[in-house]
Amino acid sequence: MNSIDKSIQEKKHGLYYGTRVLLPFVVDILKAIIDNDIITDFSPISEGAYYEKFEEHTEIYFFGHEDILKDVSKYETIKLILVEEGNDIFDLSNHRRISLNPVENHLLEIEEVGEDVIFIE
């Protein structure tokens, strides 16, 4: 199974298809920021987004967005606060901040967000 660190070090890409995002690691998502939407409810009845964990990856479905590539630019990436599966979600030091930048051919660049990047907490 890929970890967040391994994925970032090896420059593994995520994928996107329409409003569906696939991450190459398994995580719990606490917050997502896409376009002007701040999403904290990922329940099946949420109007913002829903995610599902699988054995080797995590899938996120963003509702209200027709196409990730059209809604997100290099300067307005998708930002996530997440915790890798198996880590204590209540230990704030386990909260990771990453950004997802859609590029051509359905690929998502995955980067850790530094402290110098504006990120609404």
trRosetta pair geometry for C-beta under 8 A, 3 or more apart (Angstrom, degrees):
i j d omega theta_ij theta_ji phi_ij phi_ji
1 25 7.3 92 165 -134 88 67
1 26 6.6 -35 -169 5 128 113
1 55 7.4 -120 -96 156 111 68
1 56 5.9 -147 -118 -119 77 64
2 6 5.2 -140 -157 85 74 120
2 7 5.0 77 164 -62 124 97
2 12 6.5 -42 -151 26 154 170
2 24 4.9 -1 66 139 156 94
2 25 4.7 -103 99 -83 93 83
2 56 7.2 67 14 -170 90 80
3 6 4.5 94 50 9 83 103
3 7 6.8 -147 88 -6 43 87
3 25 6.0 58 -162 -128 16 132
3 84 6.4 16 -152 -139 82 148
4 7 5.8 -60 -151 37 28 112
4 8 6.3 22 156 -15 65 108
4 25 5.3 -157 -68 85 57 171
4 27 7.1 62 -66 -75 112 125
4 82 7.7 163 -87 91 140 117
4 84 5.5 -118 -11 -77 112 117
4 96 5.8 29 156 158 170 175
4 98 7.1 -134 -156 -58 119 140
4 112 8.0 94 155 -83 111 99
5 8 6.0 -60 -148 39 29 106
5 9 6.1 25 158 -16 67 111
6 9 5.8 -56 -141 40 28 109
6 10 5.9 7 166 0 66 115
6 12 7.6 30 121 -5 74 129
6 25 7.9 140 58 -85 95 123
7 10 6.4 -66 -137 50 21 96
7 12 4.2 -78 -149 47 75 121
7 23 8.0 30 -163 178 170 83
7 24 5.1 154 -116 79 128 112
7 25 5.4 -105 -26 -35 142 119
7 110 6.0 -12 136 86 113 150
8 11 7.4 20 -177 -78 31 40
8 12 7.8 -57 -47 33 22 83
8 98 7.8 -133 -79 -119 120 119
8 110 6.1 -110 -91 112 72 101
8 111 6.9 98 -133 -127 105 34
8 112 5.7 24 -129 -30 157 98
12 24 4.8 -82 137 54 136 160
12 110 6.8 -6 81 34 71 130
13 24 7.5 93 82 -25 34 130
13 107 4.4 -33 -176 -159 147 100
13 108 5.8 137 -176 60 80 54
13 109 6.6 -44 -119 -87 85 41
13 110 6.9 165 -131 -5 34 96
14 21 6.3 22 149 -178 132 87
14 22 5.7 175 -172 87 85 58
14 23 4.9 -30 -113 -104 124 50
14 24 6.1 -140 -93 -14 65 83
14 100 6.1 -37 45 -134 142 116
14 107 7.5 121 72 -169 48 52
14 108 3.6 -28 69 64 95 123
14 110 5.6 97 -16 -56 102 113
15 21 7.3 161 87 -157 51 46
15 22 4.3 2 55 51 95 111
15 106 5.4 19 -159 145 84 100
15 107 6.6 -44 -106 -108 57 40
15 108 6.3 -120 -48 5 9 100
16 20 6.6 158 -155 86 56 53
16 21 5.0 -16 -101 -102 87 68
16 22 7.3 -165 -74 18 39 73
16 68 4.5 -77 175 53 146 153
16 69 7.1 158 98 -44 135 82
16 100 8.0 119 -55 157 123 127
16 102 5.4 -48 31 -110 149 113
16 106 5.7 -154 63 -160 59 70
16 107 7.8 -17 20 76 84 5
16 108 5.5 96 -24 -54 102 111
17 20 4.9 -11 62 61 84 106
17 22 8.0 29 4 -10 96 107
17 106 5.9 13 -76 -138 70 126
18 66 7.2 -74 -163 167 84 47
18 67 6.0 -73 -141 -105 48 62
18 68 7.2 92 128 -6 21 88
19 61 6.1 55 120 -163 98 65
19 62 4.7 -128 -173 64 95 79
19 63 7.0 83 162 -85 149 28
19 65 5.1 140 -117 83 106 87
19 66 6.8 -87 -57 -157 108 10
19 67 7.2 -88 -60 -86 69 23
19 68 6.4 145 -112 -46 38 87
20 59 6.4 -15 -168 -168 97 103
20 60 7.3 153 -157 80 48 50
20 61 5.6 -18 -102 -102 73 72
20 62 7.9 -161 -75 19 27 74
21 59 7.0 150 80 -158 52 52
21 60 4.3 -10 59 58 105 100
21 61 7.8 -166 23 -72 74 28
21 62 7.0 50 -9 -16 110 105
21 68 6.7 113 -71 -89 97 155
21 78 7.2 -108 -94 86 160 172
21 100 6.7 42 -153 161 139 166
21 108 6.6 55 -147 -53 98 159
22 57 5.6 12 -174 164 93 138
22 58 7.4 156 -155 81 49 46
22 59 5.4 -19 -100 -102 71 75
22 60 8.0 -164 -71 22 29 70
23 27 6.7 -33 100 20 150 115
23 57 6.0 162 79 -165 54 82
23 58 4.5 -6 53 58 110 95
23 59 7.7 -162 18 -75 75 29
23 60 7.2 49 -16 -9 106 105
23 100 8.0 -93 -91 -92 98 132
23 108 8.0 -64 -94 80 64 143
23 110 7.4 100 -137 -97 89 138
24 56 7.6 -31 -163 151 59 84
24 57 5.7 -43 -120 -109 30 97
24 110 7.8 -120 28 -15 102 156
25 57 7.0 34 17 -120 14 50
25 58 6.8 -15 88 1 50 105
25 84 6.8 -48 154 -124 125 95
26 53 5.1 72 -153 -156 96 107
26 54 7.2 -134 -100 65 104 47
26 55 7.5 -74 -70 164 137 16
26 56 7.2 -128 -47 -173 103 9
26 57 6.8 -154 -71 -137 70 3
26 58 5.6 134 -125 -51 43 95
26 84 7.3 78 85 -162 64 66
26 85 4.2 -23 116 1 104 136
27 53 7.4 -166 52 -102 33 110
27 58 5.3 -61 38 -34 78 158
27 82 4.2 29 164 170 137 129
27 83 6.3 148 -162 72 86 37
27 84 5.5 -55 -103 -104 84 40
27 85 6.1 -125 -91 -30 27 77
27 96 7.9 -88 -134 49 137 121
28 53 7.6 -35 -77 -59 59 134
28 82 6.4 160 80 -160 46 77
28 83 4.9 -11 57 59 99 93
28 85 6.7 117 -24 -83 82 66
28 89 5.9 -30 72 -100 149 124
29 32 6.2 11 172 -48 128 102
29 42 6.0 108 78 -62 108 159
29 51 5.2 88 18 13 131 159
29 58 7.5 143 -37 166 108 146
29 60 6.9 62 -35 -96 164 121
29 80 5.9 -66 -137 -160 103 114
29 81 7.4 109 -164 78 61 54
29 82 4.9 -35 -105 -101 57 97
30 40 7.2 -9 160 -138 58 80
30 81 4.6 -54 66 101 107 101
30 82 6.3 -178 9 -94 82 36
30 83 6.8 65 -31 -11 112 96
30 89 7.7 153 -72 -162 115 104
30 95 6.8 -37 20 -130 151 107
31 38 6.9 -15 -168 -173 104 85
31 39 6.9 148 -160 80 53 56
31 40 5.3 -17 -105 -95 79 79
31 80 7.0 160 86 -154 59 46
31 81 4.3 31 44 33 97 110
32 37 7.8 7 107 110 89 96
32 38 7.7 162 85 -157 48 41
32 39 4.4 -11 61 59 94 109
32 42 8.0 93 0 -77 118 110
32 48 7.6 162 67 146 113 119
32 49 5.7 -5 51 29 148 161
32 60 7.2 141 -93 -163 155 147
32 62 7.6 -135 133 -98 148 104
32 78 6.7 -14 -166 -175 97 97
32 79 7.2 153 -157 83 47 54
32 80 5.3 -9 -104 -103 74 77
32 81 8.0 -134 -63 25 41 67
33 37 7.0 171 -150 89 47 54
33 38 5.3 -11 -103 -105 84 68
33 39 7.4 -174 -78 19 34 75
33 78 7.0 163 81 -159 57 49
33 79 4.3 0 51 55 106 101
33 80 7.8 -153 22 -67 69 38
33 119 7.6 -173 17 -150 148 70
33 120 6.4 120 -84 42 146 106
34 37 5.4 -11 66 60 75 102
34 39 7.2 2 18 -2 97 119
34 49 7.8 107 13 -60 134 134
34 62 5.8 -36 62 -134 168 146
34 65 6.5 -56 133 -56 134 154
34 68 7.9 -69 -155 -130 131 83
34 71 6.7 41 164 128 101 124
34 72 6.5 -62 -154 -77 85 114
34 78 4.8 -2 -96 -116 91 89
34 79 7.9 -167 -64 29 52 61
35 65 6.8 173 -10 -98 134 119
35 71 4.9 -59 -64 175 121 103
35 72 6.7 -102 -60 -76 73 70
35 76 6.8 54 -107 154 40 131
37 48 6.0 169 171 -139 130 107
37 64 7.0 120 -69 89 156 136
38 120 6.3 -66 -105 88 134 138
39 42 7.1 84 149 -70 109 77
39 46 7.4 80 -161 172 109 136
39 48 3.7 174 -118 146 114 142
39 49 4.8 63 165 15 162 113
39 62 7.9 -144 -26 -126 162 86
41 46 4.4 173 119 -112 95 115
41 48 6.2 111 64 32 85 119
42 46 5.8 -59 -127 -11 16 160
42 48 7.7 -74 -87 81 53 101
42 49 5.7 -32 -113 97 80 85
42 50 5.7 125 -173 -123 71 39
42 51 5.3 -23 -169 17 134 90
43 46 4.9 131 55 -37 67 95
43 50 7.3 -53 98 -109 21 91
44 50 6.0 57 -111 -125 42 135
46 49 6.2 -31 113 56 136 38
46 50 5.8 164 50 -68 113 80
46 63 7.4 167 111 21 81 132
47 63 5.9 -120 178 92 44 137
47 64 6.9 58 156 -38 83 123
48 62 7.4 -40 162 -146 60 67
48 63 6.2 158 163 51 8 97
48 64 7.0 -41 -123 19 43 129
49 60 5.9 -1 -177 -176 121 97
49 61 6.3 162 -156 83 67 53
49 62 4.9 -24 -101 -105 101 56
49 63 6.3 -162 -80 12 41 79
50 60 7.4 162 84 -155 40 53
50 61 4.9 -6 58 54 87 104
50 63 7.5 53 -3 -26 91 108
51 58 6.0 13 -180 176 117 103
51 59 6.4 169 -152 89 67 49
51 60 4.5 -24 -98 -100 98 71
51 61 7.2 -179 -82 16 45 67
52 58 7.2 168 84 -157 41 62
52 59 5.2 -7 56 58 89 98
53 58 5.3 -26 -106 -106 64 84
53 85 6.6 113 -151 -76 146 136
54 57 5.3 5 59 60 111 69
54 58 7.0 -174 22 -85 76 33
54 59 6.9 49 -12 -9 112 99
62 65 4.6 -2 119 35 116 125
62 68 7.0 107 41 -86 138 94
65 68 6.5 63 138 -81 130 54
65 71 4.8 -58 -150 -18 113 167
66 70 6.8 -15 78 58 94 135
66 71 7.5 142 46 -41 65 116
67 70 4.2 61 83 14 109 111
67 71 6.5 157 82 -9 56 92
68 71 6.0 -71 -141 46 28 102
68 72 5.7 -17 176 17 70 119
68 78 7.4 -33 -155 -44 110 131
68 102 5.1 147 126 -64 106 152
69 72 6.9 -71 -123 52 18 84
69 102 4.8 -133 -94 129 68 143
72 76 5.7 -141 -149 102 60 87
72 77 6.2 58 -177 -133 116 30
72 78 5.7 -38 -116 -41 152 82
72 100 7.9 0 162 98 162 86
72 101 7.5 -160 140 -136 118 46
72 102 5.5 104 79 15 118 114
73 76 4.8 56 46 36 83 93
73 77 7.9 -87 82 -60 42 49
74 77 7.2 -1 -164 -62 27 88
74 101 6.0 40 -123 -152 58 123
77 99 4.0 58 112 -180 143 112
77 100 5.9 161 177 66 101 42
77 101 4.7 -56 -114 -80 114 76
78 99 6.7 144 75 -162 50 60
78 100 4.1 -17 62 57 107 104
78 101 7.8 -165 25 -68 76 34
78 102 7.9 66 -5 -27 110 92
79 97 7.0 -5 -172 -170 98 88
79 98 7.5 169 -151 89 54 41
79 99 5.2 -27 -98 -101 69 79
79 100 7.8 -161 -72 18 26 75
79 113 6.4 40 -137 -63 103 154
79 119 5.8 -164 -177 -129 150 97
80 97 7.3 167 85 -149 51 44
80 98 5.3 -12 59 61 98 85
80 99 7.6 168 17 -91 74 30
80 100 7.0 44 -9 -14 113 107
81 95 5.6 -1 -175 -174 101 106
81 96 7.2 157 -155 76 51 43
81 97 5.7 -19 -100 -96 71 71
81 121 7.8 89 -69 -124 149 72
82 95 7.5 139 69 -154 23 60
82 96 5.5 -32 68 62 75 94
82 98 6.8 -29 26 19 114 109
83 87 5.3 -135 176 80 96 112
83 88 7.8 -95 -171 89 138 30
83 89 4.8 163 65 -110 168 71
83 94 5.0 49 -136 130 101 106
83 95 6.0 -47 -75 -97 89 51
83 96 6.9 146 -93 11 37 87
84 87 4.9 70 67 1 82 123
84 94 7.2 -114 32 -175 81 100
84 96 7.0 51 -31 -3 88 135
87 91 7.2 -103 164 55 92 115
87 94 4.2 172 152 -153 129 138
88 91 4.1 64 91 2 115 111
88 94 5.7 157 65 -6 67 154
89 94 7.0 -106 -103 89 25 132
91 94 4.7 73 85 -2 96 110
92 95 5.4 -31 -162 5 54 118
96 112 7.1 -79 -172 -127 100 93
97 112 6.9 81 82 -169 68 66
97 113 4.1 -76 127 55 104 113
97 117 8.0 179 136 72 130 121
97 119 5.8 35 -159 -175 139 168
98 110 6.0 -4 -180 -169 128 86
98 111 6.5 155 -159 82 76 39
98 112 5.7 -53 -102 -105 75 42
98 113 6.0 -175 -111 -12 15 90
99 110 7.7 160 80 -151 48 42
99 111 5.2 -15 56 63 92 93
99 113 5.1 99 -27 -71 98 102
99 117 7.4 -99 -42 166 136 164
100 108 4.7 -11 -168 -175 100 123
100 109 7.2 150 -158 72 45 51
100 110 6.1 -11 -103 -99 71 66
101 108 6.6 140 65 -162 40 64
101 109 4.3 -15 59 54 101 104
101 111 7.2 22 -3 6 111 112
102 107 7.5 136 -155 86 53 46
102 108 5.6 -35 -93 -101 56 75
103 107 5.0 -25 64 79 95 97
103 108 7.3 160 16 -101 77 23
103 109 6.0 62 -17 -24 118 101
104 107 6.9 14 78 31 43 99
113 117 4.8 -100 -168 61 95 143
113 119 5.7 95 144 -67 148 144
114 117 5.5 109 61 -5 68 98
